[in-house]
Amino acid sequence: MALIRTLFWVALFVFFTFCFVVLFEYGTHDFVAGFKTEYTRVEKFVKEAVHKPADKDKEKKK
């Protein structure tokens, strides 16, 4: 049960930290558009980070 609670608090911390960064960068007048922009940026970063090691392994085998 403690693991679930800890994961919940970590997820909540990450979400509110992300919201703070978006609020700091874009302000209150453009928060929704900034949230979408930053989410797309984070999503692209994660996808690239996940796929790069697999590509390097394939190049080494060739």
Backbone as a printed PyTorch tensor [residue, N CA C, xyz], in Angstrom:
tensor([[[  0.8200,  -1.1910,   0.0000],
         [  0.0000,   0.0000,   0.0000],
         [  0.8690,   1.2620,   0.0000]],

        [[  2.0010,   1.1760,   0.6810],
         [  2.8990,   2.3290,   0.7260],
         [  3.4860,   2.6180,  -0.6580]],

        [[  3.7070,   1.5740,  -1.4430],
         [  4.2320,   1.7590,  -2.7910],
         [  3.2430,   2.5180,  -3.6640]],

        [[  1.9790,   2.1670,  -3.5710],
         [  0.9400,   2.8510,  -4.3550],
         [  0.8590,   4.3210,  -3.9470]],

        [[  0.9140,   4.5700,  -2.6450],
         [  0.8470,   5.9410,  -2.1460],
         [  2.0540,   6.7450,  -2.6290]],

        [[  3.2330,   6.1380,  -2.5940],
         [  4.4420,   6.8270,  -3.0440],
         [  4.3790,   7.1220,  -4.5370]],

        [[  3.9420,   6.1660,  -5.3230],
         [  3.7970,   6.3950,  -6.7660],
         [  2.7940,   7.4970,  -7.0590]],

        [[  1.7020,   7.5300,  -6.2950],
         [  0.7040,   8.5830,  -6.4650],
         [  1.3120,   9.9500,  -6.1910]],

        [[  2.0760,  10.0870,  -5.0870],
         [  2.6630,  11.3720,  -4.7420],
         [  3.7290,  11.7890,  -5.7510]],

        [[  4.4830,  10.8420,  -6.2550],
         [  5.4950,  11.1710,  -7.2660],
         [  4.8150,  11.6460,  -8.5510]],

        [[  3.7670,  10.9420,  -8.9710],
         [  3.0340,  11.3550, -10.1730],
         [  2.4090,  12.7360,  -9.9850]],

        [[  1.8530,  12.9800,  -8.8210],
         [  1.2640,  14.2830,  -8.5300],
         [  2.3260,  15.3770,  -8.5430]],

        [[  3.4940,  15.0940,  -7.9770],
         [  4.5960,  16.0550,  -7.9750],
         [  5.0490,  16.3750,  -9.4000]],

        [[  5.2030,  15.3490, -10.2220],
         [  5.6360,  15.5510, -11.6090],
         [  4.6040,  16.3760, -12.3680]],

        [[  3.3240,  16.0750, -12.1870],
         [  2.2650,  16.8120, -12.8760],
         [  2.2630,  18.2850, -12.4810]],

        [[  2.3220,  18.5760, -11.1830],
         [  2.2810,  19.9650, -10.7540],
         [  3.5700,  20.7100, -11.0910]],

        [[  4.6890,  20.0140, -11.1320],
         [  5.9310,  20.6420, -11.5700],
         [  5.8320,  21.0140, -13.0430]],

        [[  5.2690,  20.1120, -13.8420],
         [  5.0670,  20.3910, -15.2630],
         [  4.1410,  21.5960, -15.4370]],

        [[  3.0580,  21.6290, -14.6680],
         [  2.1240,  22.7650, -14.7520],
         [  2.7960,  24.0690, -14.3420]],

        [[  3.6500,  24.0250, -13.3200],
         [  4.3630,  25.2290, -12.8990],
         [  5.2870,  25.7320, -13.9970]],

        [[  5.9990,  24.8180, -14.6390],
         [  6.9100,  25.2160, -15.7190],
         [  6.1320,  25.8460, -16.8700]],

        [[  5.0040,  25.2430, -17.2260],
         [  4.1800,  25.8000, -18.3000],
         [  3.6480,  27.1770, -17.8950]],

        [[  3.1930,  27.3100, -16.6770],
         [  2.6830,  28.5890, -16.1910],
         [  3.7840,  29.6410, -16.1800]],

        [[  4.9810,  29.2550, -15.7910],
         [  6.1060,  30.1880, -15.7590],
         [  6.5050,  30.6140, -17.1690]],

        [[  6.5020,  29.6920, -18.1170],
         [  6.9300,  29.9960, -19.4870],
         [  5.8790,  30.7650, -20.2850]],

        [[  4.6010,  30.3750, -20.1490],
         [  3.5680,  30.9230, -21.0230],
         [  2.6010,  31.8740, -20.3170]],

        [[  2.5700,  31.8670, -19.0150],
         [  1.6680,  32.7500, -18.2800],
         [  0.2490,  32.2070, -18.2610]],

        [[ -0.6290,  32.9510, -17.6200],
         [ -2.0090,  32.4940, -17.4660],
         [ -2.8340,  32.6880, -18.7240]],

        [[ -2.4650,  33.6470, -19.5590],
         [ -3.2680,  33.9420, -20.7430],
         [ -3.1280,  32.8870, -21.8300]],

        [[ -2.0300,  32.1190, -21.8270],
         [ -1.7860,  31.1400, -22.8860],
         [ -1.4440,  29.7680, -22.2960]],

        [[ -2.0530,  29.4400, -21.1670],
         [ -1.6980,  28.2240, -20.4450],
         [ -2.0630,  26.9580, -21.2190]],

        [[ -3.2680,  26.9050, -21.7880],
         [ -3.7300,  25.6830, -22.4600],
         [ -2.8910,  25.4000, -23.7030]],

        [[ -2.6530,  26.4160, -24.4960],
         [ -1.8200,  26.2290, -25.6900],
         [ -0.3890,  25.8700, -25.2910]],

        [[  0.1310,  26.5000, -24.2500],
         [  1.4710,  26.1820, -23.7640],
         [  1.5570,  24.7720, -23.2130]],

        [[  0.4930,  24.3230, -22.5340],
         [  0.4560,  22.9630, -22.0010],
         [  0.5320,  21.9530, -23.1320]],

        [[ -0.2280,  22.2040, -24.1910],
         [ -0.2150,  21.2930, -25.3430],
         [  1.1560,  21.2920, -26.0160]],

        [[  1.7490,  22.4620, -26.1540],
         [  3.0650,  22.5730, -26.7810],
         [  4.1270,  21.8270, -25.9740]],

        [[  4.1480,  22.0730, -24.6860],
         [  5.1500,  21.4270, -23.8350],
         [  4.9120,  19.9300, -23.7210]],

        [[  3.6560,  19.5140, -23.7010],
         [  3.3670,  18.0790, -23.6560],
         [  3.8850,  17.3890, -24.9110]],

        [[  3.6870,  18.0250, -26.0580],
         [  4.1940,  17.4770, -27.3140],
         [  5.7220,  17.4070, -27.2800]],

        [[  6.3510,  18.4230, -26.7240],
         [  7.8120,  18.4450, -26.6260],
         [  8.3220,  17.3300, -25.7180]],

        [[  7.6750,  17.1300, -24.5830],
         [  8.0810,  16.0720, -23.6520],
         [  7.8350,  14.7010, -24.2730]],

        [[  6.6960,  14.5460, -24.9420],
         [  6.3730,  13.2680, -25.5840],
         [  7.4100,  12.9180, -26.6480]],

        [[  7.8120,  13.9010, -27.4390],
         [  8.8330,  13.6840, -28.4700],
         [ 10.1740,  13.3150, -27.8330]],

        [[ 10.5310,  13.9960, -26.7490],
         [ 11.7840,  13.7090, -26.0580],
         [ 11.8090,  12.2800, -25.5170]],

        [[ 10.7080,  11.8570, -24.9130],
         [ 10.6440,  10.5020, -24.3480],
         [ 10.7180,   9.4520, -25.4440]],

        [[ 10.0020,   9.6740, -26.5380],
         [ 10.0460,   8.7140, -27.6460],
         [ 11.4500,   8.6010, -28.2260]],

        [[ 12.1370,   9.7240, -28.3770],
         [ 13.5010,   9.6780, -28.8960],
         [ 14.4410,   8.9900, -27.9100]],

        [[ 14.2480,   9.2360, -26.6360],
         [ 15.1110,   8.6320, -25.6240],
         [ 14.9080,   7.1280, -25.5630]],

        [[ 13.7110,   6.6720, -25.7960],
         [ 13.4210,   5.2400, -25.7350],
         [ 13.9230,   4.5300, -26.9850]],

        [[ 13.8220,   5.1440, -28.1280],
         [ 14.1650,   4.4720, -29.3790],
         [ 15.6390,   4.5700, -29.7550]],

        [[ 16.3780,   5.5110, -29.2430],
         [ 17.7790,   5.6590, -29.6320],
         [ 18.6470,   4.4710, -29.2420]],

        [[ 18.5640,   3.9150, -28.0500],
         [ 19.4300,   2.7770, -27.7270],
         [ 19.1790,   1.5650, -28.6230]],

        [[ 17.9550,   1.3370, -29.0150],
         [ 17.6500,   0.2170, -29.9000],
         [ 18.2860,   0.4400, -31.2730]],

        [[ 18.2990,   1.6590, -31.7510],
         [ 18.9150,   1.9600, -33.0420],
         [ 20.4330,   1.7900, -32.9800]],

        [[ 21.0440,   2.1590, -31.8850],
         [ 22.4900,   2.0120, -31.7510],
         [ 22.8960,   0.5460, -31.7110]],

        [[ 22.0870,  -0.2840, -31.0820],
         [ 22.3610,  -1.7200, -31.0360],
         [ 22.2980,  -2.3340, -32.4210]],

        [[ 21.3400,  -1.9180, -33.2240],
         [ 21.1990,  -2.4430, -34.5870],
         [ 22.3920,  -2.0460, -35.4460]],

        [[ 22.8950,  -0.8200, -35.2590],
         [ 24.0330,  -0.3660, -36.0530],
         [ 25.3000,  -1.1500, -35.6830]],

        [[ 25.4380,  -1.4950, -34.4310],
         [ 26.6210,  -2.2280, -33.9980],
         [ 26.6180,  -3.6580, -34.5590]],

        [[ 25.4500,  -4.2440, -34.7030],
         [ 25.3430,  -5.6190, -35.2030],
         [ 25.6310,  -5.7040, -36.6920]],

        [[ 25.4340,  -4.6120, -37.4230],
         [ 25.6350,  -4.6350, -38.8760],
         [ 27.0520,  -4.5630, -39.2330]]])
